[in-house]
Amino acid sequence: MLKRNVRLRKEYLYRKSLEGQAREDYEKKLKIRKALEEGKPIPTDLKDDLKLKEQVELEDDNTAVPRSHIDDEYARAGEIDPKICLTTSRDPSSRLVQFSKELSNLFPNSTRINRGGMRLDEMVETAQRHDFTDVIVVHEHRGEPDGMVVCHLPYGPTAYFGVFNAVMRHDIGSKREVGTVSNAYPHLIMDNLSTKLGERIGNVLKHLFPVPSQDAKRIVTYANRNEYISVRNHVYKQPKGATSIELTEIGPRFELKPYQLKLGTIDQKHAEREWVLRSFIRSAKKPKLGETTGDLDV
């Protein structure tokens, strides 16, 4: 099993190393295609490249765009339902354990396990052996949940989030007010994750959920406001038909602040960092998750 994982990882890294050459060829083919469409002569530096000319003639709209390592990470998304291994840091408090229980209700097909003394590399190896697609680890500071790590298997990526303003189900309201936990696969609302970085973070989050049925009455919202992603979990009903909708929040409720994205699994200390939040960089130059908007109404 270990040798197989090493081989698959090497193949993935080799495909990733070819992206630079593929991008260069793609730009050359764009120049050739543009010249042919406008009836202009092919640029002098590309006239002798017969292989690229043949490829341009054979490509269609789907094959003309180069594939990236991001496509390989979620190549099977939609074919199989995600299977999530959910755990905590070592020696968790009762509040962190409760938070992990409510996360297991938020994410379908998730299995909550006790961390014990298990190391990260042992946890990742065990999760791969049992065909888990993702590992989620939640952390705390003085009894308050303050961090969440989402690791996609087997190649990554790994996204690191700060957790703020965590509110449990019993803090939202009474059982009559919050209702019962729905096990239905939810519809997703990804609000204001419109930039390249926002779409990348949104991909990590949305692939934690399987494809829902059309008549599902549950909604999970990821709404970006001022670089904080608000997570809300609702069910709805239509007491008077399609013209009336009643929303009921079933919890939990919290905010996520992404601060790092790694091209690898959580146990790989030397994996390449795709993006890191730098607090000392001018805000005008920082990559944004989406457009600047006001606060979210809850």
C-alpha positions as CSV (number, residue, x, y, z in Angstrom):
1,M,0.0,0.0,0.0
2,L,2.8,2.4,0.9
3,K,4.7,1.7,-2.3
4,R,1.5,2.3,-4.3
5,N,0.9,5.6,-2.7
6,V,4.5,6.7,-3.3
7,R,4.2,5.7,-7.0
8,L,0.9,7.5,-7.4
9,R,2.3,10.6,-5.8
10,K,5.3,10.6,-8.1
11,E,3.0,10.3,-11.2
12,Y,0.9,13.2,-9.9
13,L,4.0,15.4,-9.4
14,Y,5.3,14.5,-12.9
15,R,2.0,15.5,-14.5
16,K,2.2,18.8,-12.5
17,S,5.7,19.4,-13.7
18,L,4.5,19.3,-17.3
19,E,2.0,22.2,-16.8
20,G,4.6,24.8,-17.6
21,Q,5.4,23.3,-21.1
22,A,1.7,22.7,-21.7
23,R,0.9,26.4,-20.9
24,E,3.6,27.6,-23.3
25,D,2.3,25.3,-26.1
26,Y,-1.2,26.6,-25.4
27,E,-0.2,30.2,-25.9
28,K,1.6,29.3,-29.2
29,K,-1.5,27.5,-30.5
30,L,-3.6,30.5,-29.6
31,K,-1.4,32.6,-31.9
32,I,-1.7,30.1,-34.7
33,R,-5.4,29.7,-34.3
34,K,-5.9,33.5,-34.3
35,A,-3.8,33.9,-37.4
36,L,-5.8,31.2,-39.3
37,E,-9.2,32.7,-38.2
38,E,-8.2,36.2,-39.4
39,G,-6.6,35.0,-42.6
40,K,-3.2,36.4,-41.6
41,P,0.2,34.8,-42.1
42,I,1.4,32.6,-39.2
43,P,4.1,34.3,-37.1
44,T,7.6,33.7,-38.3
45,D,8.8,32.0,-35.1
46,L,5.9,29.4,-35.4
47,K,6.0,28.6,-39.1
48,D,8.4,25.6,-38.7
49,D,6.5,24.0,-35.9
50,L,4.4,21.5,-37.9
51,K,3.4,19.5,-34.8
52,L,1.6,22.5,-33.2
53,K,-0.2,23.1,-36.6
54,E,-1.5,19.6,-36.6
55,Q,-2.7,19.8,-33.0
56,V,-4.6,23.0,-33.7
57,E,-6.5,21.3,-36.6
58,L,-7.4,18.3,-34.4
59,E,-8.5,20.2,-31.2
60,D,-12.0,21.2,-30.3
61,D,-13.3,23.6,-27.6
62,N,-12.9,21.0,-24.9
63,T,-9.4,19.7,-25.7
64,A,-7.9,23.0,-26.6
65,V,-7.8,24.2,-22.9
66,P,-4.8,22.7,-21.0
67,R,-5.6,20.6,-18.0
68,S,-4.0,21.4,-14.7
69,H,-3.2,19.6,-11.4
70,I,-6.4,21.1,-10.0
71,D,-8.4,19.0,-12.5
72,D,-6.5,15.8,-11.3
73,E,-7.2,16.6,-7.6
74,Y,-11.0,16.4,-8.1
75,A,-11.1,14.2,-11.2
76,R,-13.6,11.8,-9.6
77,A,-15.8,14.5,-8.1
78,G,-19.4,13.8,-8.9
79,E,-18.7,10.1,-9.7
80,I,-18.4,9.0,-6.1
81,D,-19.7,10.6,-2.9
82,P,-17.2,12.2,-0.6
83,K,-16.3,10.2,2.5
84,I,-15.0,12.4,5.3
85,C,-12.8,11.5,8.3
86,L,-13.5,14.1,11.0
87,T,-11.3,14.4,14.1
88,T,-9.9,16.9,16.6
89,S,-6.6,17.9,18.1
90,R,-5.2,15.8,21.0
91,D,-6.9,16.0,24.4
92,P,-10.0,18.0,23.2
93,S,-12.3,19.9,25.5
94,S,-15.9,19.1,25.8
95,R,-16.8,22.1,23.7
96,L,-14.5,21.1,20.9
97,V,-16.0,17.6,21.0
98,Q,-19.5,19.1,20.7
99,F,-18.4,21.2,17.8
100,S,-16.9,18.2,16.0
101,K,-20.2,16.3,16.6
102,E,-22.2,19.2,15.0
103,L,-19.7,19.3,12.1
104,S,-20.4,15.6,11.5
105,N,-24.1,16.6,11.1
106,L,-23.2,19.5,8.8
107,F,-21.0,17.4,6.4
108,P,-22.8,14.3,5.0
109,N,-21.0,10.9,4.9
110,S,-18.6,12.0,7.7
111,T,-17.2,9.7,10.3
112,R,-16.0,11.2,13.6
113,I,-13.1,9.4,15.2
114,N,-11.2,10.0,18.5
115,R,-7.7,11.3,17.7
116,G,-6.0,9.8,20.8
117,G,-2.2,9.7,20.3
118,M,-2.4,9.2,16.5
119,R,0.1,11.2,14.5
120,L,-0.8,13.1,11.3
121,D,1.0,10.7,9.0
122,E,-0.7,7.7,10.7
123,M,-4.1,9.4,10.4
124,V,-3.6,10.1,6.7
125,E,-2.4,6.6,5.9
126,T,-5.4,5.1,7.8
127,A,-7.8,7.3,6.0
128,Q,-6.4,6.4,2.6
129,R,-6.6,2.7,3.5
130,H,-10.3,3.0,4.4
131,D,-11.1,5.0,1.2
132,F,-11.7,8.4,2.8
133,T,-11.7,11.3,0.3
134,D,-11.1,14.0,2.9
135,V,-9.7,14.5,6.4
136,I,-11.0,17.4,8.6
137,V,-9.1,18.3,11.8
138,V,-10.5,21.0,14.2
139,H,-8.4,22.8,16.8
140,E,-9.2,24.9,19.8
141,H,-7.7,27.6,22.0
142,R,-8.7,27.6,25.7
143,G,-11.8,25.6,25.0
144,E,-13.0,27.7,22.0
145,P,-12.8,26.2,18.4
146,D,-10.3,28.4,16.5
147,G,-9.0,26.4,13.6
148,M,-10.0,23.9,10.9
149,V,-7.9,22.0,8.4
150,V,-9.4,20.4,5.3
151,C,-7.2,17.9,3.6
152,H,-8.2,16.2,0.3
153,L,-6.9,12.7,-0.4
154,P,-4.7,11.3,-1.8
155,Y,-2.8,14.2,-3.4
156,G,-4.2,17.4,-1.6
157,P,-4.8,20.3,-1.6
158,T,-4.9,21.1,2.1
159,A,-6.7,24.3,3.2
160,Y,-6.1,25.9,6.6
161,F,-8.9,28.1,8.1
162,G,-9.3,30.1,11.3
163,V,-12.7,29.5,13.0
164,F,-14.4,32.5,14.6
165,N,-17.8,33.1,16.4
166,A,-18.7,29.4,16.6
167,V,-22.3,29.0,17.8
168,M,-23.7,25.6,18.6
169,R,-27.2,24.4,18.0
170,H,-28.4,24.8,21.6
171,D,-27.0,28.4,21.6
172,I,-29.1,29.3,18.5
173,G,-32.4,28.5,20.2
174,S,-34.5,25.9,21.8
175,K,-35.1,22.5,20.1
176,R,-38.5,23.8,18.9
177,E,-36.9,26.8,17.3
178,V,-33.9,25.1,15.6
179,G,-35.8,21.9,14.6
180,T,-34.2,18.5,14.1
181,V,-31.0,17.8,12.2
182,S,-31.7,16.9,8.6
183,N,-29.6,14.1,7.0
184,A,-30.5,15.1,3.5
185,Y,-27.7,16.1,1.1
186,P,-27.9,19.9,1.0
187,H,-28.0,22.4,-1.8
188,L,-25.0,24.8,-1.7
189,I,-24.9,28.6,-2.0
190,M,-21.5,30.0,-2.7
191,D,-21.8,33.7,-2.4
192,N,-19.1,36.2,-3.4
193,L,-16.3,33.7,-4.0
194,S,-15.8,35.1,-7.4
195,T,-12.0,35.7,-7.7
196,K,-9.5,33.0,-8.7
197,L,-8.5,32.5,-5.1
198,G,-12.2,32.5,-4.0
199,E,-13.1,29.8,-6.6
200,R,-10.1,27.7,-5.4
201,I,-11.2,27.9,-1.8
202,G,-14.8,27.3,-2.9
203,N,-13.8,24.1,-4.7
204,V,-12.2,22.8,-1.5
205,L,-15.4,23.4,0.5
206,K,-18.0,22.4,-2.1
207,H,-16.4,19.0,-2.8
208,L,-17.1,18.1,0.9
209,F,-20.7,17.6,-0.1
210,P,-22.3,15.0,-2.4
211,V,-24.7,15.9,-5.2
212,P,-28.1,16.6,-3.7
213,S,-31.5,15.6,-5.0
214,Q,-33.7,18.2,-6.6
215,D,-36.3,18.1,-3.9
216,A,-33.9,18.4,-0.9
217,K,-35.1,21.0,1.7
218,R,-31.7,21.7,3.2
219,I,-29.3,24.5,2.3
220,V,-25.7,25.2,3.3
221,T,-24.4,28.7,2.6
222,Y,-20.8,29.9,2.3
223,A,-21.0,33.7,2.1
224,N,-17.9,35.8,1.9
225,R,-18.1,39.1,3.7
226,N,-14.8,41.1,4.1
227,E,-12.6,38.0,3.6
228,Y,-14.5,36.0,6.2
229,I,-16.6,33.1,5.0
230,S,-19.9,32.8,7.0
231,V,-21.2,29.2,7.2
232,R,-24.9,28.7,7.7
233,N,-27.1,25.6,7.8
234,H,-30.8,25.9,7.1
235,V,-33.8,23.9,6.2
236,Y,-36.9,25.4,4.5
237,K,-40.5,24.6,3.9
238,Q,-43.2,26.0,1.8
239,P,-46.4,26.2,3.9
240,K,-48.4,28.1,1.3
241,G,-46.9,26.8,-1.9
242,A,-44.0,28.1,-4.0
243,T,-44.7,31.8,-3.1
244,S,-44.0,31.4,0.6
245,I,-40.7,30.1,2.1
246,E,-39.9,29.6,5.8
247,L,-36.2,29.2,6.7
248,T,-35.1,27.5,9.9
249,E,-31.5,27.6,11.0
250,I,-30.4,24.2,12.4
251,G,-26.8,25.1,13.1
252,P,-23.9,25.1,13.7
253,R,-23.0,28.7,12.8
254,F,-19.4,30.0,12.4
255,E,-17.0,32.0,10.3
256,L,-14.0,30.8,8.4
257,K,-10.9,32.8,7.6
258,P,-8.6,31.0,5.1
259,Y,-4.9,31.7,5.7
260,Q,-3.0,29.0,3.8
261,L,-3.4,26.6,0.9
262,K,-0.9,23.8,0.4
263,L,-0.4,21.6,-2.7
264,G,-0.1,18.4,-0.7
265,T,-1.6,16.5,2.2
266,I,-1.6,17.6,5.8
267,D,1.3,15.3,6.8
268,Q,3.7,16.6,4.1
269,K,5.7,19.3,5.8
270,H,7.6,20.3,2.7
271,A,4.6,20.5,0.3
272,E,4.5,23.5,-2.0
273,R,2.5,26.4,-0.6
274,E,0.0,27.7,-3.3
275,W,-1.1,30.7,-1.2
276,V,-0.4,32.1,2.2
277,L,-2.1,35.1,3.9
278,R,0.6,37.7,4.7
279,S,-0.6,40.2,7.3
280,F,2.2,42.6,6.6
281,I,1.5,43.0,2.9
282,R,-0.4,46.0,1.7
283,S,-4.1,45.1,1.5
284,A,-4.3,46.5,-2.1
285,K,-1.9,43.8,-3.3
286,K,-3.5,40.9,-1.4
287,P,-5.5,38.3,-3.4
288,K,-9.1,38.6,-2.5
289,L,-11.8,36.0,-2.2
290,G,-14.4,38.2,-3.8
291,E,-15.7,41.7,-4.0
292,T,-15.8,43.9,-0.9
293,T,-19.4,44.0,0.5
294,G,-21.2,44.7,3.8
295,D,-21.8,42.5,6.7
296,L,-24.0,39.4,6.5
297,D,-27.5,39.5,8.0
298,V,-28.1,36.6,10.3
